[in-house]
């Protein structure tokens, strides 16, 4: 699907809210000043362009000039870019293709890593500060609850497989099996050596 102006406006608002509101982020923003980043998402038929200035980011559906850097990726990869530790791994795995000045992407990822994401700031203009903060807390609590629930389910499945259904061996059984296998292998080697000696006589 094409990249629509409304989508661009939404992305622009979110990025400016989180990356350009704090004075503490100014040194990190300065490194991007005047740079142009072209983003190609495989889910969209046309790219969008981030133009960095001193006071804001402009998100455009069309750009006539040259971009300092182009990245090609998928929507699902974008959230991973908030963690600068993952950038090299994403490039190596082919999930993120970078053409041009890689420093632009590195500086943007560093800036996003420094910025604090708070959903309340996006919701506040529509719901009011108090309601936005309440929704934000609920979302954070829900995410924690979901994470704990998933971990609990993983533990439960592991216990059911090893203890109740006996489909997967327990840790002690695996260790015992490995030891027994090694013993059989040693005995087979010794037998092979004895046979070689007998044949030599």
N, C-alpha and C positions, 0 to 999 in steps of 0.2 A: 504494500500500500504506500502511497506517497506521504511525504512528511508534511503534515498540515500546520498552518500558521498558529492554530490554537494550541497544538502540542508544543510547538516551539516556544510560544509565550509562557506556557506552564512550566517548561523546563527552565526558561530564563528566570522566571520569578523564584523558583526553588533555589537555583544556583546563586542568584544575587542575595537571597535571604540568608543563606548559610555561609557563603564565601566572602561577601563584601560588607557584612554588618559590623564586624569586630575590628577595632583598630589594631589589635595584637596580631592580626593576620596580614597586615600591610606589607611587611618585608617579603612574605611568601607570595603575595599578589604582585609585587613589583617585578618579580622574575618573569611573570607572564605578560607584563604590560606591552602592548603592541603586537602580540603574537596571534596567529590565526590557526585554529585546530579544526580540521575537517573530520567528521565522524560518520562512518558508513556502518549502519546497522543492517544486518542481513534480512531482518524482518520488514524493512522499508525499501521502497523502490528508489528513493532519492536520499542523498545524504543531508546532514545539517552541519552548520559551521558555527564554531564558538569564536567570537572576536573579543579579545581581552583588552580593556582599557583601564585607566587608572581608577575609575569610579564604578565600573560595572562590567558584566559579561553581556554581550548581545548574542542571541541565538537566532541564526538566520537559516531559512530554507534554501536560499540561493546566494551564491558568492561568485563574483566575476573574477576576482584576483586569485593569486597563488596562495596556497596554504603553507605555513611553515612545516606542518606535520599532518599526516593523515593516519587515522586508525580504522581498522576494519574488524568488527566483532559482532556479537549477538547481544540482545537485550539482557539475557540472563547473566552475562559476564559483568555488566556495568556495576552492580553492587559490590563485586569483589575488588573494584578499583579503589574503594575507600581504604583498603589496607595496602600500603606501599610495599609491604613485605612480599605480597603476591604478584607484583608486576612482572618480575623476571620469569617466574614460573608460568604465568599466563602467556607470555611471549614465546617461551620455550615449547609449551604444549600446543601452540598454534591457535589458542582461543582468542588471542589478541595479535593482530598483525600491524606493525608500525612502519610507516614510510616517511622519510624525511627526518627532521630534527627530533630525536627521541627525548631530548631534554624538555621539550614542551609537555609531553605526557608525564614525565617524571615530576616536573614542577607542579602540574595540576593534581597529580595523585598525592604529592606531599601536602598541598594546600587542603585537599579534601580530608586527608588524614588528621590535619591539625584542627579543622572545623568540627564543632560539636553539632550533631544532628538532633534537633528537638522538634517533633511533629507539632507541638503547641504553637510554634511560631508561624507555621503555615495555616493552621486552623483559626488562630486568633481573629483575623479580619472578618471571618464569617460567623464565628460562634461566640466571640467575646473571650477575654483573657481567662476568666475563671473556668468556663466550660472547656476551653481548649486545653488548659492544664489538666483538668479532670480526665478528658479523653486521652491525653498523652500518657498520664499515669496508668490508666486502664490498659492502653496498648502495650506499655512496657511490662506491666504486670502479667498481661495475657501472654506476651512473648516468653517471659520467664516460666510461667505455668506450663506452656506448651513444651518448652525445652525440657523441663523436669519430667513432664509426662512421657515424652519420647524416650528419655534416658531410663525411666522406670520400666517402660514397655520392653526396651532392649534387654534389660536385666531379667525381666520375667521370661521373655522368649528363650534366653540363654539357659535359664534354670529349667524350664520345661523340657527343652531339647536334651539337656544332659542328665537331669535327675528323674523326670517323670516318664518321658517318652523313650529315653535311652537311645535317641537317634544319633546323638553326637557323644563321643567319649569325653570323660572328665579329664582334668589336667594330669592327675596321677596315673590314669589309665594310659594316656598318651606317652608319658615318661616311661612307664613300665614297658609298653610296646616298643619304644625306641631302643631301650636297653636290651630287650630280648632279641630284637632284630640285629643289633650290633653283635650280640653273643653268637647268634647263628652264623653271621657273616665271618666272625673270627674262626669258628669251628670249621666252616667250609674251606677257608684259606688254609688252615692247618692240614685238613684232609687232602687238599690239592697238592700241598708240598710233600706229604708222605707218599702220595701216588707217584709224583715226579721222581722221588728218590728210588722207589721200588722199580720203576721203569728203567732208571739209570743203571741199576744192578743187572 
